[in-house]
Amino acid sequence: MSAKANDVEPWAYVRDLLTTLAASSSRTMSNAPDEAVLLTLLPDVWLARHPEAHRRWSR
């Protein structure tokens, strides 16, 4: 799945993705986010949690 295929506003998605990954990795000893965090960052799952970021325009 991709952000484009799910009509996710790309800048909102990338901004939240990077913020979440940075916060998640700083809390763990291995500097890698756990699988549960990664699954919430898939574009379709992320969009369900952030409906305001649904892209309403197209190229």
Buried (B, 14 or more C-beta within 10 A) or exposed (E): EEBEEBBBBEEBBEEBBEEBBEEBBEEEEEEEBEEEBEEBBBBEEBBEEBEEBEBEEEE
